[in-house]
Amino acid sequence: MTWYRGWALALVLVSGPLRAATGDRLPWTGAVTEIEGSAGGGLVPWALIGGLETDTEVGASAFATYVRTADFSLGVAGASIDVHDRIELSFARQRFDAGSVLPDLTLGQDIVGVKVRLAGDAVFAPDRLLPQIALGAQWKHTRDFGEAPAALGADSGTDVDLYLAATKLYFGALGGHDVILDATVRRTRADQFGLLGFGGVGGGYRYEPELSAATWITDELLVGAEYRGKPDELHGVREDAAEDVFLAWGPFKQLTIIAAWTDLGRIAGKPPQHGVYASIWIGI
């Protein structure tokens, strides 16, 4: 299945039921979806559970994302099933156009994720210091490991990222505007999110920080920024942290459209990659 058909399928799976029923949670409480399929920002998974279901409902979400930098492009599509605002099961497929490195070279990755809310409530416990805390795992499989990843020295084409996320909403914290903060720590050895395989020179896992901060300009507009640390494992091919600044528009609670400027750092020997990020999220 080509990546654009995957986008269409993911959106149809959720937008069909959207006409019949929607979850009862408040707008924005399902976040959006980051590039690996987990509820969060664009680059970072948050402790929020995707969808709009309450603690007695089952929800779902779907997303499609496109990133374009000077030398590369990334297309992602995926969906999640979300149970009782407690458990999130997700799938995402990535397609990375690396033709600037080798003509006609494309790399792909499949990601299956699970996230469990362990404690706290990011929204409905404003007087408590405890944030919402969730533990997540992302099983990743590089579909083109035998091409560039192996040649660059990656150890494996399959691995699991583990992360612990803490998210908290602060009402009226910035000039009367609500603010949401997230801090995530990831155990990983993924090279370029896993698109270039896993491991390399060091071979071992690293604990990388991931941070998000955002505020609502209006009830429909959210502006924020993210930082994501990444390991630097491949011999002779430097890898940098990734960053973005985003604007998310939610005209109604089941739909969010995101635009961002992103800096993915150096990729496959190319200079720092700056570009644009666009995504659509649908939730029920």
C-alpha positions in Angstrom: 0.0 0.0 0.0 1.5 3.4 -1.0 1.7 6.0 1.7 -1.1 8.2 0.3 -3.5 5.3 0.2 -2.6 4.7 3.8 -3.5 8.3 4.7 -6.9 7.9 3.0 -7.7 4.6 4.7 -6.8 5.9 8.2 -9.0 9.0 7.8 -12.0 7.0 6.4 -11.8 4.5 9.3 -12.5 7.2 11.8 -14.4 9.9 9.8 -17.1 7.3 9.0 -18.2 6.7 12.6 -17.7 10.4 13.3 -21.1 11.1 11.8 -22.8 8.7 14.1 -21.4 9.4 17.5 -18.5 11.3 19.2 -16.9 11.0 22.6 -17.9 13.1 25.6 -14.5 14.5 26.6 -13.7 18.2 26.3 -12.0 19.6 23.2 -8.2 19.2 23.0 -8.2 16.5 25.8 -7.1 13.9 23.2 -4.2 16.1 22.1 -3.2 15.5 18.5 -0.9 12.8 17.2 2.9 12.8 17.0 4.8 11.3 14.0 5.0 7.8 15.6 1.2 7.5 16.2 0.9 8.3 19.9 -1.3 11.1 21.2 0.8 14.2 22.0 2.2 17.1 19.9 4.0 16.7 16.6 7.3 15.3 17.8 6.6 14.3 21.4 4.2 11.8 22.9 2.3 13.2 25.9 0.6 11.5 28.9 -2.8 12.3 27.4 -4.8 9.4 25.9 -5.9 9.8 22.3 -9.6 10.0 21.2 -12.4 11.8 23.0 -13.8 8.9 25.1 -14.6 9.2 28.8 -13.7 6.6 31.4 -16.7 4.5 30.3 -16.3 4.9 26.5 -14.1 3.6 23.7 -12.8 6.2 21.3 -10.6 6.4 18.3 -8.5 8.8 16.3 -6.7 9.0 12.9 -4.1 11.3 11.5 -2.0 12.2 8.5 1.2 14.2 8.6 3.6 15.5 5.9 7.0 17.0 6.6 9.1 18.7 3.9 12.7 19.9 4.4 15.4 21.1 2.0 16.5 17.6 1.1 13.9 15.1 2.4 10.2 14.5 2.9 8.3 12.3 5.4 4.7 11.1 5.0 3.0 9.4 8.0 -0.5 8.0 8.5 -2.0 6.1 11.4 -4.9 5.5 13.8 -5.5 4.6 17.4 -8.1 2.8 19.5 -8.5 4.4 22.9 -10.2 2.6 25.9 -11.8 4.4 28.9 -9.3 7.3 28.8 -6.8 4.8 30.2 -5.3 2.7 27.4 -4.2 3.8 23.9 -3.4 1.3 21.1 -1.9 2.9 17.9 -0.4 2.1 14.6 1.5 4.4 12.2 3.3 3.9 8.9 6.1 6.2 7.8 7.5 6.8 4.3 10.7 8.8 4.0 11.9 10.1 0.6 15.7 10.0 0.7 16.3 10.5 -3.0 18.8 13.3 -2.2 21.2 10.7 -0.8 20.7 7.9 -3.4 18.4 8.3 -6.4 14.9 6.8 -5.9 15.8 5.8 -2.3 12.8 5.6 0.0 12.8 4.3 3.6 9.8 3.1 5.6 8.8 2.2 9.1 5.9 0.6 10.8 5.2 1.5 14.5 2.8 -0.2 16.9 2.3 1.7 20.1 0.7 1.1 23.5 0.2 3.7 26.2 -1.3 3.3 29.7 -2.3 6.2 32.0 -0.7 5.4 35.4 -1.8 8.2 37.6 -3.1 11.8 37.8 -5.4 13.8 35.5 -3.9 16.6 33.4 -7.2 18.5 33.1 -9.6 17.7 35.9 -7.3 18.0 38.9 -6.1 21.6 38.7 -5.4 22.0 42.4 -3.1 18.9 42.6 0.6 19.1 41.9 0.6 15.6 40.4 0.6 15.7 36.6 -1.0 13.0 34.4 1.6 10.3 34.1 1.6 7.6 31.4 4.0 4.8 30.4 4.3 4.0 26.7 6.0 1.6 24.3 6.6 1.8 20.6 7.5 -1.3 18.6 9.3 -0.2 15.5 10.2 -2.1 12.4 12.4 -0.5 9.6 10.9 -1.9 6.4 14.0 -1.1 4.3 16.8 -2.1 6.7 18.9 -3.8 4.0 19.5 -0.6 2.1 20.9 2.6 3.7 20.4 1.6 7.4 22.7 -1.5 7.3 25.2 0.3 5.1 25.5 3.2 7.6 26.2 0.8 10.5 22.9 0.3 12.2 22.7 -2.9 14.3 19.1 -3.9 13.8 15.9 -3.1 11.9 13.5 -3.8 14.8 13.5 -2.4 18.3 11.2 -1.0 21.0 11.3 2.5 22.4 10.0 3.0 26.0 8.9 6.3 27.4 7.5 7.9 30.5 5.4 11.1 30.0 4.1 13.7 32.5 1.5 16.3 31.3 -0.2 19.1 33.1 -2.7 21.8 32.1 -2.4 25.1 34.1 -5.5 27.3 33.9 -4.9 31.0 33.2 -1.2 30.7 33.8 0.0 33.0 31.1 -1.8 36.4 31.1 -5.1 34.6 31.6 -4.4 32.0 28.9 -4.3 28.3 29.7 -0.9 26.5 29.4 -0.1 22.9 28.8 3.4 21.4 29.6 4.8 18.0 29.0 8.1 16.3 29.9 8.9 12.9 28.5 11.9 10.7 28.9 12.5 8.1 26.2 14.7 4.9 26.3 15.8 4.5 22.8 18.6 3.6 20.4 16.6 4.6 17.2 18.6 6.2 14.4 16.5 9.1 12.9 13.4 7.9 14.8 14.1 4.4 13.5 14.0 5.1 9.8 17.7 4.4 9.7 17.5 1.4 12.0 18.6 1.0 15.6 22.0 1.0 17.4 25.4 1.6 15.9 28.7 2.7 17.3 27.6 2.7 20.9 25.0 0.0 20.5 23.4 0.6 23.9 20.2 2.4 24.8 20.1 6.1 25.8 17.7 8.1 27.8 16.7 11.2 25.8 14.6 14.2 27.0 11.5 15.4 25.1 9.7 18.6 26.1 6.6 20.4 25.0 5.0 23.7 26.0 1.9 25.4 24.5 -0.8 28.0 25.2 -4.2 28.7 23.9 -4.5 32.1 22.1 -8.2 31.5 21.7 -10.4 28.5 22.4 -9.7 27.3 18.9 -6.0 28.2 18.5 -3.1 26.6 20.3 0.5 27.8 19.8 3.5 25.9 21.1 7.0 24.5 20.8 8.7 21.2 21.2 12.2 19.7 21.7 13.2 16.1 21.2 16.6 14.7 22.0 17.9 11.9 19.8 20.8 9.4 20.1 23.8 9.8 17.8 24.8 6.2 17.0 25.7 5.9 13.3 29.4 6.1 12.5 30.4 9.2 10.5 26.7 10.4 10.2 25.9 13.0 12.9 22.4 13.2 14.3 20.9 16.2 16.1 17.9 16.9 18.3 14.7 17.9 16.6 12.6 21.0 17.3 9.4 22.6 16.1 7.2 25.6 16.6 3.5 24.9 15.8 0.1 26.4 15.5 -2.9 24.1 15.9 -6.5 25.1 14.9 -9.4 23.1 16.3 -12.6 24.5 14.6 -14.6 21.8 16.5 -13.5 19.2 18.9 -13.4 16.3 16.5 -10.9 18.0 14.1 -7.6 19.7 14.5 -5.3 21.0 11.7 -1.6 21.7 12.6 1.0 23.7 10.8 4.6 24.0 12.0 8.1 25.1 11.3 10.5 22.2 12.2 14.3 21.7 12.5 15.2 18.0 12.2 19.0 18.7 12.4 21.5 16.8 10.2 20.2 13.7 8.4 22.4 11.2 6.5 25.3 13.6 6.1 23.2 16.5 4.8 23.3 20.0 6.5 20.6 20.9 9.1 17.2 20.2 7.7 14.6 23.0 8.3 11.2 22.8 6.8 7.4 22.8 7.2 5.1 20.3 8.9 1.4 19.9 8.2 -1.0 17.5 9.9 -4.7 16.7 10.3 -6.2 14.9 13.3 -9.7 13.4 13.6 -11.0 12.0 16.9 -14.1 10.5 18.3 
